[in-house]
Amino acid sequence: MTTGAACRELVFAGWPATELQLPGGDCVVVAHHGAHVLSWVADGRERLYLSPQSLNDGHAAIRGGMPVCFPQFNQRGDLPKHGFARNVSWTAKPPRLEGEKAHLVLALTESAATRQWWDQSFEALLLIELTPGALQVELAVRNTDSKPLSFTGALHTYLSVSDVAKARLFGLGGQAEWDAVQDRHAAAAPELRFVGEFDRVYSAAPKGYKLQDGPHTLLIEQDMDWAQTVVWNPGAAKCAALADMPADGWQHMLCVEAAQVYEPVCIEPGDFWQGAQRLAVIASEARQSIDSRTLRAS
């Protein structure tokens, strides 16, 4: 155990990455390829799902963790699926370490590579803050061009669950829901359960969500600058067709994404936009774990 927050460079699952670690053992690992959060360990447990079959050829998108979808969500436009940001290298800036807190910023600006897809000058930053039991990831976009900039996108977070069939997501009740599998619009149920393929877009709820995974509960919040929340699990059949996922991978993940799906964010020249997603271990879980360690030590 260290006396303060620490940082090191490493290769994680084949990707050059930066790791931030707190004195209590919480850590986050971020690949420079795609500014992709690969791992977040909080209170001794991995909270993100990363496919063991994800490609690491330096070109393909990483399957799992927290991909940055920018400047396009899915295939809603002429760019590659989910944009290009997750498929190119970002620049990691020197971290800021403050005892029980650690910050990391990765940057992406226009280049010959990005201009082959998108004729736009821009600066995108991914700002990561690690604190005990919590992770905040924020996308910030500045328009450095002389013309307006518009984009859609998401923080495409793959959360780790023990068994998705037993997982429950609370907090979206009553929000507008589009079921992309059945192309049906409705109001969301107070409790979401997951059987088979699940692909739905919701109007974001300001009070956040709780993901119940057996005895573990995770609080998920997003800035309302992200207008939608996407909840996705491929189910058995679709997962089996994904070359970069094990056949049973769908059972151990659930995507809950801060997203901008329908209406693009528009940024005037010289202006900027930013939107964050926050993940936190519910205090009761963390407290119980601390209490049990105290009892064992006494």
Stockholm file with secondary structure:
# STOCKHOLM 1.0

chainA/1-298         MTTGAACRELVFAGWPATELQLPGGDCVVVAHHGAHVLSWVADGRERLYLSPQSLNDGHAAIRGGMPVCFPQFNQRGDLPKHGFARNVSWTAKPPRLEGEKAHLVLALTESAATRQWWDQSFEALLLIELTPGALQVELAVRNTDSKPLSFTGALHTYLSVSDVAKARLFGLGGQAEWDAVQDRHAAAAPELRFVGEFDRVYSAAPKGYKLQDGPHTLLIEQDMDWAQTVVWNPGAAKCAALADMPADGWQHMLCVEAAQVYEPVCIEPGDFWQGAQRLAVIASEARQSIDSRTLRAS
#=GR chainA/1-298 SS CCSSCEEEEEEETTEEEEEEECTTSCEEEEETBTTEEEEEEETTEECBCBCTTCCCSSSSCCSBSBCEEBSCCTTSSSSSTTBSGGGSBCEECCCEECSSCEEEEEEEECCHHHHTTCCCCEEEEEEEEEETTEEEEEEEEEECSSSCEEEEEEECCEEECSCGGGCEEESCTTSEEEETTTTEEEECCSEECCCSCEEEEEECCTTCEEEEETTEEEEEEECTTSCEEEEEECHHHHHHTCTTSCTTGGGGEEEEEEEEEEEEEEECTTCEEEEEEEEEECHHHHHHHHHHHHHHHC
#=GC SS_cons         CCSSCEEEEEEETTEEEEEEECTTSCEEEEETBTTEEEEEEETTEECBCBCTTCCCSSSSCCSBSBCEEBSCCTTSSSSSTTBSGGGSBCEECCCEECSSCEEEEEEEECCHHHHTTCCCCEEEEEEEEEETTEEEEEEEEEECSSSCEEEEEEECCEEECSCGGGCEEESCTTSEEEETTTTEEEECCSEECCCSCEEEEEECCTTCEEEEETTEEEEEEECTTSCEEEEEECHHHHHHTCTTSCTTGGGGEEEEEEEEEEEEEEECTTCEEEEEEEEEECHHHHHHHHHHHHHHHC
//
